[in-house]
Amino acid sequence: MWTEKDNKLTAEFQFDDFLSAFAFMTKVAMIAEKMDHHPNWSNVYNKVVIELSTHDAGGIVTDRDHQLAKEIDKLLK
């Protein structure tokens, strides 16, 4: 699901509708805030694209990104 390319860990998520996508984003936002590690992301209707990199480390993928990705994946189980 997650792909590492161009110093970003990226995944695309598709939902049944906008409300489901937005609910997912809200849950991700709460996790990201708790971890103090915030994603770059976009949402168009039922699709959410998330890009993770660690700005404090020069914009590369670090363990923090992989940990946040794991927490995001748990939301889908």
NUGU-709824 format. One record per atom (N, C-alpha, C): x, y, z. Coordinates in steps of 0.001 Angstrom, whole numbers, plus 500000, padded with zeros to 6 digits. Each point is the difference from the previous one (the first is absolute). Layout:
N
XYZ
...
% end
This chain:
77
500819498811500000
499181501189500000
500868501260500000
501016500072500845
500891501149500071
501165499798499035
500388501075499320
501118499975499068
501000501078500404
501266499635500035
501032500980500301
500664500424498696
499884501298499695
500563500535498763
500230501493500182
501095500504499467
500315501429500044
499965500553501424
500571499255500939
500057500410501403
498630500217500628
499011499219499560
498656500062500564
499448498592500117
499266499763501052
499244498770500179
498569500364499635
499468499390498945
498729500428499422
498997498853499926
498730500347500261
498918499026499829
498749500736499549
499173499275499257
498720500531499540
498896499121500567
498982500641500545
498892499284500619
498705500416499320
499145499029499720
498725500290499358
498870499501500888
498958500815500119
498870499705500871
498704500032499201
498917499638500648
498707499957499315
499492501383499615
500323501008500827
499482501341499760
500862501031500729
499642501256499832
500758501090500600
499984499934501521
498848499714500587
499915499967501459
500918498934500592
500083498861499366
500894498933500481
501456500426499881
500333500649498918
501375500486499810
500335501055501044
499069500897500247
500238501067500965
500087499443501426
499204499010500323
500068499358501320
501375499356500197
500507499341498960
501335499407500047
501049501085500250
499897501111499284
500961501084500173
499962500559501420
498818500074500577
499866500484501371
500719499071500970
499851498701499807
500685499027500860
501512500094499830
500449500143498755
501440500147499738
500510501282500669
499235501066499918
500414501270500600
500208499862501502
499131499271500662
500138499813501451
501251499195500340
500284498968499216
501218499201500219
501237500847499725
499995500725498895
501147500824499618
500279501063501059
498957500603500533
500184501020501024
500600499388501265
499518498832500370
500524499310501185
501474499639499816
500369499614498781
501387499635499699
500860501221499678
499380501171499869
500673501231499586
500768499776498696
499304499358499068
500593499688498693
498883500072498962
499986501049499212
498847500320499168
500253499701498523
499012499403499340
500166499619498596
499755501165499039
500522499846498805
499534500784498853
498932499129499364
498862500578499698
498937499175499438
499045500810499148
499206499275499227
498966500636499201
498767499099499996
498865500636499737
498732499282499961
499174500540498847
499557499094499138
499051500334498953
498882498965500083
498833500467500374
498804499181500204
500293498799500888
500164498817499429
500159498789500822
501435499491500032
500939500794499499
501400499576499931
500867500882500905
500870499339500775
500949500695500864
501398499521499627
500901500932499724
501394499693499713
500829500570501150
500835499146500590
500842500419501120
501462499825499618
500791501039500286
501449499954499821
500652500279501344
500920499133500389
500692500148501270
501492500190499755
500567500968500678
501449500189500069
500266500801501269
501222499942500476
500339500683501243
500724501295499670
499307501105500167
500547501314499647
501235500330500838
499980499624501282
501129500290500893
501267499253499598
499849498937499218
501155499204499555
500401500354498570
499500501117499508
500356500429498652
499052499503498930
498793499599500409
499004499573499018
500223498607499455
500539499116500838
500190498610499591
499053499094500788
499896498758499589
499170499026500699
500800499421501168
499395500054501190
500646499486501206
499073499001500694
500471499482501119
499183499078500794
498690500643500445
500014501300500234
498763500700500389
498934499858498922
500408500066498754
499051499863498891
499448498584499931
500868499033500159
499551498606499969
499062499698501170
500270500586501160
499137499784501155
498626500628499767
499968501208499471
498718500639499699
499246499199498944
500684499502498993
499358499176498970
499364498755500623
500687499372500944
499442498821500678
498742500359500777
500021501143500671
498822500432500756
498834500314499057
500288500594498871
498956500285499011
499415498690499480
500854499025499710
499511498709499505
499070499322500993
500250500176501294
499146499394501029
498569500523499920
499825501217499500
498660500574499870
499155499248498971
500644499304499099
499294499344498902
499663498549500292
500379499516501173
499743498591500339
498698499834500728
% end
